[in-house]
Amino acid sequence: MRRVLPLLFVFLVAVALSFPLARETRAASYTFSTEELIDGFMKTVFGLEYRSWSWQPYLVKKYVGPVRFHVHNLARKNRKPMVYRFIETLGSSVRGLSTAIVANPAEANFHVYVVDRDQYTDVVRRSIYKDSRADAPGRCMVRVVSDSSGISQSAAVIVSDEGDFLFRRCMVEEILQGLGPMNDDPSLSHSVFNDKSRHSRFTSFDRMLLNMLYDSRIKPGMRPDVVRPMLPSIVRTVRPLVH
């Protein structure tokens, strides 16, 4: 019997970081070629770290209206100031992306849960899946609900009490992935979308990718073969936006 695809699709990225415990360093300034940026875009925007039987993950996912964040700090340490600072940089870093922090969780379409490790499984099951038997994979995660009109909801769960580096890394990666580029790839050495990399900041490479995704010519639901021919022109447009 043929399965009928629903109109609304839910995507999950759970991060199992496997980088070496080396001292973190800032990425050197780097001029990325058009080919590198197109390759990075195609690898991160199309596909999903946790593969699906459906073809839907391999379409563009992005917000088309304002992204309204609400931060739930359930951890013992108050991480809200750090999360707020990062969110506040997104609107100025990515043209075409409108962000706000809202006090009322009912008004949010992107929820960020900051938890301690012993809360992780319970929060994933109760607040993300609303299923007491659901799996809670990875060291942090983001879940995205999307259809042909764009992303309608995202929810990230970030662990607070396993060190500042892991917290920053997960915060940056999960929030960015909740905006649409949900795939990781080990070849992307200049990107946080690579579980083996040591980046814990919004790198210039990733700022380029997000600006490409939020260019007005890129629409939710576009297929790879439609998007790829557009990317050289989009790269030329967004280069001056990223310093």
DOSENU-245471 format. One record per residue (C-alpha): residue in one letter; chain; x, y, z. Coordinates in steps of 0.1 Angstrom, whole numbers, plus 5000, padded with zeros to 4 digits. Layout:
// DOSENU-245471
aa, ch, xx, yy, zz
A, A, X, Y, Z
...
// end
This chain:
// DOSENU-245471
aa, ch, xx, yy, zz
M, A, 5000, 5000, 5000
R, A, 5014, 5034, 4991
R, A, 5020, 5058, 5020
V, A, 5004, 5092, 5016
L, A, 5028, 5120, 5026
P, A, 5015, 5145, 5051
L, A, 5016, 5182, 5042
L, A, 5036, 5191, 5072
F, A, 5070, 5177, 5079
V, A, 5091, 5175, 5111
F, A, 5129, 5173, 5110
L, A, 5154, 5165, 5137
V, A, 5190, 5172, 5142
A, A, 5207, 5158, 5172
V, A, 5244, 5166, 5177
A, A, 5269, 5140, 5189
L, A, 5301, 5160, 5190
S, A, 5333, 5141, 5183
F, A, 5360, 5167, 5180
P, A, 5393, 5162, 5198
L, A, 5399, 5179, 5231
A, A, 5423, 5204, 5218
R, A, 5425, 5241, 5226
E, A, 5400, 5261, 5207
T, A, 5414, 5287, 5182
R, A, 5396, 5313, 5161
A, A, 5394, 5305, 5125
A, A, 5419, 5325, 5104
S, A, 5405, 5350, 5080
Y, A, 5398, 5332, 5048
T, A, 5386, 5341, 5013
F, A, 5361, 5314, 5002
S, A, 5358, 5306, 4966
T, A, 5324, 5306, 4949
E, A, 5327, 5268, 4945
E, A, 5334, 5263, 4982
L, A, 5304, 5283, 4992
I, A, 5281, 5266, 4967
D, A, 5294, 5232, 4979
G, A, 5288, 5242, 5016
F, A, 5253, 5255, 5008
M, A, 5243, 5223, 4990
K, A, 5256, 5201, 5017
T, A, 5240, 5220, 5046
V, A, 5207, 5231, 5032
F, A, 5198, 5199, 5014
G, A, 5197, 5168, 5034
L, A, 5194, 5159, 5070
E, A, 5218, 5145, 5095
Y, A, 5193, 5119, 5107
R, A, 5181, 5105, 5073
S, A, 5145, 5101, 5064
W, A, 5126, 5078, 5040
S, A, 5109, 5109, 5027
W, A, 5123, 5132, 4999
Q, A, 5111, 5162, 5018
P, A, 5143, 5169, 5038
Y, A, 5160, 5175, 5005
L, A, 5141, 5207, 4998
V, A, 5148, 5243, 5011
K, A, 5136, 5250, 5046
K, A, 5136, 5286, 5059
Y, A, 5115, 5311, 5078
V, A, 5096, 5336, 5056
G, A, 5084, 5358, 5084
P, A, 5098, 5371, 5117
V, A, 5115, 5345, 5139
R, A, 5102, 5351, 5175
F, A, 5125, 5334, 5201
H, A, 5116, 5325, 5236
V, A, 5143, 5312, 5259
H, A, 5134, 5287, 5286
N, A, 5163, 5286, 5311
L, A, 5157, 5254, 5332
A, A, 5193, 5249, 5341
R, A, 5209, 5259, 5374
K, A, 5231, 5285, 5357
N, A, 5213, 5314, 5341
R, A, 5224, 5312, 5304
K, A, 5198, 5336, 5291
P, A, 5221, 5366, 5287
M, A, 5245, 5346, 5264
V, A, 5216, 5332, 5244
Y, A, 5200, 5367, 5241
R, A, 5233, 5382, 5228
F, A, 5237, 5355, 5201
I, A, 5201, 5359, 5190
E, A, 5204, 5397, 5188
T, A, 5234, 5393, 5164
L, A, 5214, 5372, 5139
G, A, 5192, 5400, 5125
S, A, 5222, 5422, 5118
S, A, 5243, 5393, 5105
V, A, 5218, 5378, 5080
R, A, 5200, 5400, 5055
G, A, 5164, 5389, 5050
L, A, 5161, 5374, 5085
S, A, 5140, 5392, 5110
T, A, 5144, 5381, 5147
A, A, 5129, 5391, 5180
I, A, 5129, 5379, 5216
V, A, 5094, 5376, 5231
A, A, 5085, 5373, 5268
N, A, 5053, 5353, 5262
P, A, 5061, 5317, 5250
A, A, 5028, 5315, 5233
E, A, 5040, 5342, 5208
A, A, 5072, 5323, 5200
N, A, 5078, 5302, 5169
F, A, 5114, 5293, 5180
H, A, 5118, 5279, 5215
V, A, 5152, 5275, 5231
Y, A, 5154, 5252, 5261
V, A, 5185, 5255, 5282
V, A, 5188, 5224, 5305
D, A, 5213, 5205, 5327
R, A, 5222, 5171, 5315
D, A, 5200, 5153, 5339
Q, A, 5170, 5173, 5325
Y, A, 5177, 5166, 5289
T, A, 5158, 5134, 5282
D, A, 5127, 5146, 5302
V, A, 5126, 5180, 5284
V, A, 5130, 5164, 5250
R, A, 5102, 5140, 5257
R, A, 5078, 5164, 5275
S, A, 5084, 5197, 5256
I, A, 5096, 5186, 5222
Y, A, 5078, 5154, 5214
K, A, 5051, 5153, 5241
D, A, 5058, 5115, 5242
S, A, 5071, 5099, 5274
R, A, 5087, 5071, 5254
A, A, 5104, 5092, 5227
D, A, 5141, 5088, 5220
A, A, 5163, 5117, 5231
P, A, 5194, 5114, 5209
G, A, 5226, 5134, 5209
R, A, 5242, 5159, 5233
C, A, 5219, 5186, 5221
M, A, 5192, 5188, 5194
V, A, 5168, 5209, 5173
R, A, 5135, 5200, 5159
V, A, 5119, 5219, 5129
V, A, 5084, 5218, 5116
S, A, 5083, 5229, 5079
D, A, 5062, 5227, 5048
S, A, 5061, 5244, 5014
S, A, 5053, 5278, 5029
G, A, 5083, 5277, 5052
I, A, 5093, 5268, 5087
S, A, 5065, 5272, 5112
Q, A, 5082, 5261, 5144
S, A, 5116, 5252, 5157
A, A, 5127, 5240, 5192
A, A, 5163, 5236, 5204
V, A, 5175, 5218, 5235
I, A, 5209, 5229, 5247
V, A, 5229, 5214, 5277
S, A, 5243, 5240, 5301
D, A, 5264, 5221, 5326
E, A, 5290, 5202, 5305
G, A, 5313, 5232, 5300
D, A, 5312, 5266, 5284
F, A, 5326, 5254, 5251
L, A, 5300, 5227, 5246
F, A, 5273, 5251, 5256
R, A, 5284, 5278, 5231
R, A, 5290, 5252, 5204
C, A, 5255, 5237, 5208
M, A, 5238, 5271, 5211
V, A, 5253, 5283, 5179
E, A, 5248, 5252, 5159
E, A, 5213, 5243, 5170
I, A, 5199, 5278, 5167
L, A, 5214, 5282, 5132
Q, A, 5202, 5248, 5121
G, A, 5167, 5256, 5134
L, A, 5167, 5284, 5108
G, A, 5170, 5259, 5079
P, A, 5205, 5245, 5071
M, A, 5200, 5212, 5090
N, A, 5227, 5190, 5076
D, A, 5262, 5184, 5090
D, A, 5291, 5174, 5068
P, A, 5326, 5164, 5079
S, A, 5343, 5181, 5049
L, A, 5332, 5216, 5060
S, A, 5363, 5225, 5080
H, A, 5353, 5262, 5083
S, A, 5318, 5255, 5095
V, A, 5300, 5248, 5128
F, A, 5279, 5224, 5107
N, A, 5305, 5197, 5112
D, A, 5305, 5177, 5144
K, A, 5343, 5172, 5142
S, A, 5351, 5209, 5140
R, A, 5362, 5230, 5169
H, A, 5342, 5261, 5160
S, A, 5319, 5275, 5186
R, A, 5311, 5308, 5170
F, A, 5291, 5320, 5140
T, A, 5319, 5317, 5115
S, A, 5322, 5339, 5084
F, A, 5317, 5308, 5063
D, A, 5284, 5301, 5080
R, A, 5273, 5337, 5078
M, A, 5278, 5334, 5041
L, A, 5256, 5303, 5040
L, A, 5228, 5319, 5060
N, A, 5229, 5350, 5039
M, A, 5226, 5328, 5008
L, A, 5197, 5309, 5023
Y, A, 5178, 5340, 5033
D, A, 5183, 5358, 4999
S, A, 5149, 5366, 4986
R, A, 5154, 5344, 4955
I, A, 5156, 5313, 4976
K, A, 5121, 5300, 4984
P, A, 5109, 5273, 5008
G, A, 5103, 5240, 4990
M, A, 5128, 5246, 4962
R, A, 5146, 5215, 4949
P, A, 5184, 5213, 4946
D, A, 5183, 5213, 4908
V, A, 5164, 5246, 4908
V, A, 5186, 5263, 4934
R, A, 5221, 5254, 4922
P, A, 5221, 5275, 4890
M, A, 5210, 5305, 4911
L, A, 5239, 5303, 4936
P, A, 5268, 5320, 4917
S, A, 5247, 5351, 4914
I, A, 5236, 5349, 4950
V, A, 5272, 5345, 4962
R, A, 5281, 5377, 4944
T, A, 5252, 5395, 4961
V, A, 5260, 5383, 4996
R, A, 5298, 5386, 4996
P, A, 5298, 5423, 5005
L, A, 5275, 5416, 5035
V, A, 5300, 5394, 5054
H, A, 5331, 5409, 5068
// end
